[in-house]
Amino acid sequence: MNDSKDTQNDGKDCLNCCSKTPEEVTSVSSEDVVHEVKATISNVRDLATLRIEEMDCAAEEAEIRRALGKIETIRSLRFNLGKRELGIDADSNSVIQAVEAIRKAGFTPELIDPEADSPNLIEPEKGFWATWGKLLGALVLAVLAEALDFAFPDFQEINNLSMALAGIAIVLAGLEVYVKGFKALTQGRLNINALMTVAVTGAFLIGQWPEAAMVMALYAIAEAIEAKAVDRARNAIKSLMALTPENAEVQQPDGSWKRELVKDIQIDAKVRVKPGERIPLDGIVTAGQSAVDQSPVTGESLPIDKSPADEVYAGTINQAAELEVRVTALSTNSTISRIIEAVEQAQGSRAPTQRFVDRFAAVYTPAVFVLALAVAVLMPWLMGWTWLQSIYKALVLLVIACPCALVISTPVTVVSGLAAAAKRGILIKGGVYLEEARKIKAVALDKTGTITEGRPKLVASVMLDGEENKTEIEGIAVSLAYRSDHPVSKAISEKSSGKLKDVTDFKAVAGRGVQGAIKGKTYYLANHRWIKELNLSTDDLEIRLGSYLNAGRTVSLLANDEKVLAIFAVADTIKPFSTIAIEELKKLGVAPVMLTGDNEATAKTVGMQAGVTEIKGNLLPEDKLKEIEALQQKYGTTAMTGDGINDAPALARADIGFAMGAAGTHTAMEAADVLVMNDDLRRLPETIRLSQQTHTILWQNIAIALGIKFIFLILALFADASMWMAVFADMGASLIVVMNGLRLMSYEAAK
């Protein structure tokens, strides 16, 4: 079976996966399965999607992989533990075999109709007593059993009552564990269910029933606490979906407005959003001006002014005035939907540390099980212990052996890191990129749209016919520029203060500029070449122009048939925070390098202003690709930052590709490894710092998990360590690593 495209999510601790009892596996005939599969599976891609309610951690994913391992005709498996879904790329007959194999393994797979609505992403909160009532009852009974055994050790009737209370406590807290544990043992699998089943049963049989009850109750309570804590990380991104309203005001064919469900609103429909309301769908503003809080999507801290022709995103908040918006994407394809999908896919990509831990845990658990068996069998001969002492110490070892703290140490940290990044408007498309970003030694930066705004602005205007005529001359220039679609003309018309004049005989001359008559006199808004062709260039003018051209400015000149009247210099200006971001990169030990297709003069001007000293201009896409390879040779791990479209080859070749301004851009989401939803270059050093913090917490958690287990292994063998001390140690380690990993959720406040 081809595993090359398999994905793995984490979501919760493997302890969580042990707390849910599989629904009784109903006997389903092969004919029913065949009918169900053929009715649901995609005929185009041979991709079936199964929802498996009991599957929400890596341990259960491993069990399902083993169950499907013998079906060689399955091309790939795609696990999404966050949604408890499994995609199977195979023909219908193989899917039928897979469904049967999964059911035999103790799970209840349900084929999902691709045309049906997706299930709710966020699980509803259960009531207090539904979650905790049974567990607290089990704990009270276990404490009573322990108290009776301690107070009346020699009264048989009291001992019988204590044993009964302990038995009831074990059933209340651990029936689900027993069901899974016995199933795992019958299939020869040594997981946490098997370990707890053997340990608790063994303790009960050797007369340690109060401890057995206490172990099971504490285990179940700690597991529930962990589930609650880890759900914070799991739902951090999914909760974004709740930001979009359920209905919106939609304009009807007769011009009236009517509220409709957002999921039913089609593309090109016009919706009305009042102040204080959330924008229901991605779209383009058609009427109104307002400030919109985009922080849920782009991470921008300040509201953004929106006016007609501006883009808005679902889930953002209209603050100031009413807006009318033309819908450009369905609810299932909104920017927020794609953010959630990207993060879920990222959670399915295991980080290097996580892969290491999974491999280690696969060896660790059987090894400790063998050690416990050796203690039970050999210690009476080697150390002179009684058989009851040896068996009890072996059972303590089994409780300590639970690898859950170790297994959960990495995924909960990675999920928290991904969630923290997404809240800042940074979508990291896999745990591998989150962990590897700390290794970046060089960042290649595209100029246009990355360091600069990406659109020209008027930066200088010089009147050659005297300042007293400035208003008149600017009015002529603006009037000509306003009639042109050229970016340079737009920059002049947007920033100049002159009033529009009537223009006749307007003409745009390709590669030259525009001309027109104002009050019967012909004027030219021309480039340098056209002015020379019109024989209007002078030595003084050439000297003046040289200073602008050497600085990388684009120059337009206003002239009449007799002379040049004014010079207008246009440039692509640096973004407000680019200089700060580049300085932060340098402080992190990362070398910033500019790679641009623009000319050398412009590149050097912009680069020096931004603080970049290593600058390469006049680069074609294939040249940028070669430069990335050269940077990798020179510095090591190299990132590329661009718009995700023109720089696609370089983004793909770099160790990590950052796409800037990816909100609403499908191509950018495909091209890069990290998506910066706004145009803020400061998100690059933030990503590196977050990666460093994530790596630190990952190894803190591994050290905590292994350190606590090592200490209690020694205590169990050579000192007095009881079973419930062992379960406290194991559950305590799990809770510590979960809470430590969740610290990343507050990264924004702690950075």
N, C-alpha and C positions, 0 to 999 in steps of 0.2 A: 504494500500500500504506500502510495506517495504521500509523505508527510511534509514535503517542502513548503507547502503553503499553510500548514496548520497554524492555528493561533491559540493562545492560552490567555485567559483572563484570570483574575484572582478574586476580586470583590471581597470575600470574607476569608477569615481563618478557616483552616480545615476542620477546626472544632465545630464550626457552624454546620458543616456538611454532615456531621454525625448526629445532629439533633432532630432531623426530620425523618419521619418514618415513611418509606415509600408506600404509596397507596397499594392496596392488594393488587397484585398483578393478575388481572382477569384473564381467563383463558379466551384467547381470540383465535378464531380459525384462520388458516392460511388464506382462504378465499376472501375473508373480510380484510385481511392485511393487503392483499393484492388489489382489491377494489379501492381501498383507501389511498394507497400509494398512487395508483394510476389516475385517480381523480384529482390528486393534489400536486404531484411532481411536475416541475416545469418541463415542457416538451422541447424548449429551445436549448436550455443549457444543461439539462439532466441534473438540476440542482434541487434537492429536496431539503426543506428546513423542518427540523423537529424541535418542539418545545419539550424540555425535560424538567419537570417541576423540581425534582430532587437534586438537580445538578447545579451547584453554585460554588464549587471550590475545586482546586487543582487535584485533590485526592480523587474526587469522583470523576473528573475528566480522565485521569489515568486509568480508572476502572473501565470506563467506556472505551478508551483506546484499546485496552487489552481485549475487551469483548469483541471489538471489530477488527482486531489485528489479523485474523485468519481469512478475512474476506479480501482477497487480493485484487478484486475488480473495482474496489473503491479507489478513486483517483486522489481525493484529498478530503480532509475534514476541516471544518472551520468552526471553532468553539467561540461562543460569546456567553461567558458565564454571567455577565451582568444581566442579560435578558433571558438566561437559562435556555439558550438556543444552540442547536448544532446543525450546521450546513453540511450536507453530504453530496459530494460531486461524484455521481455514479449513475449507471443506468437503473431503470425501475426494478429489475430483478435483484440487483445488488442492494438497493434500498430496502426491499422487502426482507432480505436476509439480515440487513443491519437492524431493522426495527425488531425483528424476532430476537436477535442476539442481545440487544439492549434490554428487552423485556426479561429475558432469561437471567440477565445480570442483576435484576431487582429494581429496575427503573420503569417509569411509565411514559414512554415517548408518545408525543402527540404531533401528528403531521399538521403543519400550518399551511393554510390556503394562501398563496401569494397575493391573491386579490382581496383578501379580507383586511379589515382595519387592524393595525398593530395593537397589541395589548398595552394597557397603561404601563408606562415605564417606571412609575414610582409605586411601590407597594404601599397599601393603606396601613396606617398605624393600628396595631392591635390594642385593645383595652388593657389596663393594668393587670386585672385578674386573669385575663386570657393568657398573658405572657408570664406573669410572675406568681399567680395564685398557687398553681400546682407545685412549683419549685419551692416556694416558701413553706408550703405544707409539708413537703418532703424534708426540708431542713429542720422544721420543728420536730417532726417525728424522729429524725436521726439524733437530734440533741437529747430528746427524751430517752431514746434507747441507750445512748451513751451515759446519761445521768443514772438511769436505773442500774445499768451494769456496774457503774462505779460505786453506787451507794449500797447495793445489795448483791454482792458477788456470789454469795453462798445460798441464795434462795432460788430453788429450781423454778417455782411458779413465776417469780419475778424475771428470771432469765428467759423463760418461755415468752412472757409478755414483751421483754426487750427484743427478743429475736423476731417476734411478730411485727412490732413497730418498725424494726430495721427492714424487714422484708417489704412492708408496705411502702416505706420511704424509697427503697430501691426501685420498686415498680413505678411509683409516681414520677421519679426523676429520670429513670434510666431505661424504661421499657423500649423506647425507640433505639437506644444504643444497643440493647440486647438483640433486637431483631436484626439490626445491621451487623452486629458483631458475629452472631452465629452464622449468618449468611457468608460473611467474609472468611470465617474459619473453614466452613465446608468447601469453599472455593480455593483454599490455600493462600489467602491474602492476609498479610500482617499489617493492618492499618490501626488507627486509633480505636475504632470500635472493637476490633479483636483484642487489643491490649486491655482495654477497660473491662471487657466481658470476662476475660480470663482472670484479671486481677481481683475484681469485685466478687466473682463467683468463688475463687480460691480462698479469699479472706473469709467469706461467709462459711465455707465448708470447714475451715480449721478453727471455727469458733470466734472469729473476730468480726461478728456481724455488726456491732455498733460502728466500727471503723469502716466496714464495707458500705454501710448506709451513708456515713458522713462523706466518704470519698465520692460516691455517686451524686449526692446532693450538691456538694461544693463544685464538683465538675460541671454539673448542669447549670448552676447559677453563674459561674464564671463564664461559661460558654454563652449564656444569654447576654451577659454584660458586654462581652466581646462583639457579639452580633450587633448590638445596639451601636457600639462605638464605630465598628467598621462600616455600618450603614451610612454613617455621616460622609465617609469618603465616597462610597458607591453612589449616593444620591446627590452629591454636590453638583455634578454636571447635569444629571437627569432633571433636577429641579428647575433648570432653565426652561424646560418645556412648559412648566406651569406659568411662566411669565407671559405667554401669549393668551389673550382673552378667548373665551369660547365662542363669542359672537361679535359681530361688527355691523355698523350701519352701511348698507350697500345701496347705491343709486339704482333705481328701477328704470325700465325703458321710458316710462312717462315722466321721468325727472324726479319722482318722489323718492324718499329714503325709507328703507325697511331693514330691520335687524335680521341677519341670517347667521347660521353656524359658520364659523371660520373654515371648517373642513370642506364646506360646500361652495365656497367662493372661488370663482374661476379667474384665470389670467385675463387681464385687461379690464376687469371690473373696477369700478371706482368706489372707494370706501371713504367715509368721513370719520376723522379722529378728533375728538374734543380735547381741550386742555385737561391734563391730568390722566388721560387714558393712555393705555399701551397701544402701540401700533400693532395691528393684528397680523399683517403679512408684509413681506418684502415688497417694495414698490417705489414709484417715482412720484414726487410731489407735483401736483398739477395746479393747486391753488392754495394760497395762504403762506404765511411766514411765521416760523416759530423756532424755539430752541428745543432740541431733543436730547434727552439723556441716553447716550449710547453705551454706557458702562457695562450693561449685561452682555453685550456682543463684542465690543472692541476694547473694553477695559479703560477707555478714556475717562478721566476723572471729571472733566468739565463738559457741560452741555454744548452741543454743536448747533449752530444756526442753520436752519433749513428753509429753502425757498423753492419756487417752481423749478423743475428739472433736476433737483437734488435727489439722491437716493436715500431711502430710509429702510430700516430693518425691523422685522417682526420682534416683538418683545421689548423694544426701546420705548421710552416714555415721552410723550408729547407734553411740553411744559407750559408754553406761553399762550398760544392761540390755535384756533381750529385749522386743521389741515385736510385737504382732499388729496387722496393718494391713488394712483393707478397701480393695480396689482401686477407684479412681474413674476411671481413664483407662487406655486401652490403651497399649502401649509406643510405638506410632506417634503417640500424641497426648499424650505426657507433657510436663511443663513443659520438660525439657531438649530434647526433640525440637522443641518450638515455639521455644525459644531459638535452636537451630541454624538452623531455617527462617527466623526473623526476621533473623538475621545474614547468611545467604546472600542473602536478598532485599535487605538493606541494601547488600551488596557489589555488587548489580546496579544500584544507583542511583548514577549518576556525580555526583561533586561538581563545583561550578562550575569550579574550577581544572582538574580533569581534562578537562572539556569543552573548555576553552580550549586545553589542551596538545594534545588530539587534533586540533583544527582547525588548530593551528599546524604540527603534524608532517605533516599531510596536504599542506600547501603546501611545507614545508621540504625534504622528501626529493626531490621532482621538481626543485625549484629548484637544489639542490646537484648533482643529476645533470646538469642543463643546464650548470651552471658547469663541472663536470668535462669535459664534452664540448667546451665552448668553450676550455678550457685546452689540451686535446689538439689541437684543430684550429687555433686562432688564435695560440698563443704562439710557434710557430716563425716566424710572420710578424711578430708584434709585438715580441717580446723576443729573437729570434735564437736561441732554444733549438733543440737538435736534436729530431728527432721522437721519439726514444727518451726524452729528458728530459721532453718535454711529456706523452707518454703515461704515463710513470711517475708524474709529479706528479698527473695526472688520476686515476690509480688510487689514489694516496694519498688524494686528496680523497673518492673513493667510500667508502673505509674509514672516514674521519672522518665522512662524511655519515650514517652509521647513526643513526637517531633513537631507538634503544632506550633509552639513558640518560634521554632526555627523556620518552619515553612511560611508562617505568616509574617515573619520579620521583613521580608522583601516586598511582597505584593502590596501590603497595606501602605507601605512607604511610597512605592511607585505610584499607586492610585492617588494618594494625597498630593504628591508632587504634580501629577498631571492636572488634578483639579485646581490646585493653587495657580498653576500656569494659565489655565483656561480662564480663570477669573480675572487675570491680568491681560486678557486678550491675546494670549500666546497658546496656540494649539500645537502640541508636540505629538507627532504621529507614531509614538512607540516608546516603551520604556527604555529601549536601547539608546535612543537619541537623548532622552532625559539624563541618562547616566553618563553617556559619552561626551556630552557638551562641555563638561569640565576639562576635557583634554585639549580643547581647541587652542591652538597656538597662533593661528593667523586667520583673519577674516577678509575675504575679498569683497569689496563693496562696489556695486554698480553706482554710477553717478546719478543719472536722471531718474527721479522718482524714489531714490533710496536715500542719498545724501541731500539731494535738492528736492524742491517742490514738484518738479516734473512738468512745470508749465512756465513760460517766459513772463517776466514782469519788467515794467519800465523802471530802469535804475538811474537814468540820467537824461536830461534834455538841455541842449545848448542853443540859444538863439543867436544866429549869426547876423541878423538884420536889426539888432538892438533890442534890449530888454523892454523898451517902451512899447514895442509891438507884440510882446509875448502872448497876450490874451488872444489877439487876432490870429497870430500864427498857429497857436495851439488849436484854435477853433477849426482852422483849415485842415490841420493834420488829423484831428479827431474825426472830422466829417468824412475824409477820405478813408481812414482806417476802419470806420464803423461799417463801411460798405463791403469790407473784405473778410473772408473766413480764415485768412492766414494767421497762425499763432502770434507772430510778431505784431501784426496789425491789431489783433485783439488786445494784446498787452498795452498798446498805445491808446486804444480807445477806452480801455477800462480805467487807466490811471491818470490820464490827462484831464484837466479841469475845463477845457474849452467847450463852448456850446456848439451844437450841431448846426451846420449851414446847408443850404440847398446845393446839391451837386448834380450837374448835368453832364452828359457825354462821358459817363463813368466807364472805365475800361481796366480790366486786370490783365497784365502782361506777364505771362508765365516766366518765372526765373528772374523777373526784373522788379515788379512792384505794381502799383496802381496809379491811374491818372484820372483827372476829372476837371470839369470847368466849374468855377465858383464866381458868380457875378461876371461871366463872360471871359474870365481869365483862366488859362490852363495851369494846373498844378500837378506835381509828381510827388508821390511818396515812394521813393525808389531805393534800391540797394546800391552798393558802391559801384558795381559793374555798370548799371544803367546810367548813373551820373557821369561816368567816364564816357559812355557812348553818346551822351547828350552834350559832351564837351563842356561840362560845367565844373570839372575838377580843377583845383588850384593847388599850388605847393603848400600854402597855409592849411588848406582843407586836408591834404594828405597827411600832414604832420599831426593835425588834431585827430584824424581817424586812426592813425597808427597807435596812439595811446589806448584807445578803446579796443582795437582789434587784438593788441598784444595782451590785454587783460581778459580776452576770451568773450568780449561782448559782441552781440549781433547788432549791427548799425543800420538804421533806416534814415534817409535824408529827405527833408521836404524842400522842394525846389520849384521855381517857375521857369519860364523859358529863358530867363536872364541869369539867374544865380541860385545858389543854395541858400535857403532861409534858416534851416534849423537841422540839428543832429539829434536823433533819438536813439539812445543806447538801451538795448533790451538784454536781459540775462535771466537764466534759470537760477533763482535764489536758493540759498541753503535753508533747509528746514530749521526751525527754532532750536531743536534739541540735538541736532546732528553733532555739533561740536562737543557737547557734554557727553554724548554717547561714546564718541571716539576717544575722549579723554579717559572715560571709565574703562574702556577696553584696554587701553595702555596700562592702567593701574592693575588690571588683572593679568598682565603679562602677555596680552594678545596683540599681535602686530596687525594694524589696519592697512589694507592695500586697496587702492582704487583701480578698478578695471573698467574702462569705458570706451565706447565707440566714438566719442567726441574727439575733437582735435586736441593736440598736445597743449596748446596755449590755454584753452578753456579748462581742460582737465587740471593743469597745474594751478591755475587761479583758484578754482573751486576746492581742490585738494588742500592747498596751503591754508585757505580760509577755514577749512573744517578741521585742520590739524593732522592731515595725512601727508606723510613725506614720501612714501613709495607709491608712485603714480604711473600708470600705463594707459596711454591714449591710442586712438585710431585702431581699436581692436574690433575685428569681426567676431561673430559667435565662436567660430573654430579657434580663433586666437585666444579668446578667453579660456577656452577649454585647455589649451596648452599652458596658459599662465597658471591655471589651477594646479596642473600637474607639477609645474616648476615650484610652486609654493609648497606643495606637499613634500617635495624632495628637500626643500630648504628648511621648512619649519616643522613639518610633521602634520598632525591633524589640522585640516583646513576647512573652514566654512565658507560658503558663498552666499551672498545676500543680493537678491534682485527681485524683479516683479513676478517671477514664476512663469513668464511666457517667453519673452525675448532671450532670457538668460537660461532657458531650460537645459541646454547641454552642460553648461558650467555647474548649474544646480545639481544635476544628476551626477556629475563627476566628483564634486566635492564630498568630503566625508559627511558633512551635514549641510543641507541646503535650507536657507531661510527665505521665505517669500514675504515681501512687504506688502501691506495694504491688501490682504487676502480676503477681507470681508466682501462677500458677494461674488467672488471670482472663482468659478469652477476650475479653470485651468491652473490657477495658483495652488489650489488644494491638491491637485494631482502631481504638480511638478516638484514640490519641496517636501522636506522632512519636518520642518517647523514653520508654522504659519503665524505671522504677526498680523492680527486682524486690523490694526490701524497702521499708520505710516510712521510710528514712533521708533526711531532707531535705538532708543534706550532699552528696548525690550531685548536686544542682543546681550548686553552685559547682565541684564536681569536673568536671562535664561542660563547663562554660565554660572552665576552665583547660586541660582536654584539647584542646578546640577551638582555643584560642589556641596551644598547643604544636604541634598538627597543622598549623595555618596557617603557623607559622614554619618548620617542617621542609619543608612543601610548596615554599615559595618559596626556601628554602636549596637544595633539590634542583634546582629549575629553574635557579637561578643557577649552580650547580656544573656541570650538564650543558651549558648554553649557553656558559658561560665557558670550559670546557676545549675545547669544539669550536671556539670563535672563535679561541683562541690557536693551535691546531694548524692551522686553516685558513690563518692568516697564515704560520705556519712552513712549511706545505706549498707555499705560493705563492712566498714570498720567501726561504726559507732551506732548509737540508737537513733534511728530515723523511722518514724511511724508512717503508715500509709497516708494518713490525712496531712501530715507534714509534707509528704511527697507531692500530694495533689495541690497543696497550697503553693509549693515551689513551682510546680509546672504551670498551674493556672496564673500564678503571680508573674511568672516570666512572660506568659502570653499577653497578659494585660499590660505589662510594662512596655513590650515592644509595640503593641497596638497604639497605646497612648503616645509613645515616642514618635511613631510614624505619623500620627495625626497632627503632630506639631507643625508639619509642613502646610497644613490647611490655613494656618495664620501667617504664612510667609510674607504677605503684603505688609502686615504690621511689624514684622520682625526684621525685615530686610535692612 
